Amino acid sequence: MKLYRLCDKNEVYTIINDKSFENIGKKFKDNPKKNTHHYNNNKKYLHFFENKDSLIYLNLSSNKYICYYDIPDNIILGKKGFGLYLDYVHFRNIILVPEYAIENEFLKFEYLKKIEVAKCYIDFEDYLDDENLSNLVEPIYENTKSKVLVNTMKM
């Protein structure tokens, strides 16, 4: 399944250099005010969105990285929950947004398909204008069956 994650420079740098998720993620405690996930206290997790436009609930500012993943269904099975976020239009109502909390030990480098860096702050209107955000992001990594492109100048 295609999933999306917003990262900072340090996380992207660690993933690209280590080709692993061993040093990525953090431990969480259940918090029904933030989401519906149930965490194992001894595991480190990463959160992913089901929809690319959900990244807008976070601070999608310049120098943030949009990571595109293709994670097998058997890994995400049972990992879906809902994050509680303020709506991104009026910032008044709490809404449930589908997301996945996946233990870092189940993630493989080959699941990472693409990384783009935001050139500026991106909001919901930008996404409405162009869901690919073509002029607002720059690709720095792409892994397809035929090629691997890494532009380390932007990292």
Secondary structure by P-SEA (a helix, b strand, c coil): cbbbbbbcaaaaaaaaaacccccbbbbbccccccccccccccccbbbbbccccccccccccccbbbbbbbcccccccccbbbbbbcccccccbbbbbbbbbbbccccccccccbbbbbcccccaaaaaacccccccccccbbbcccccccccccc
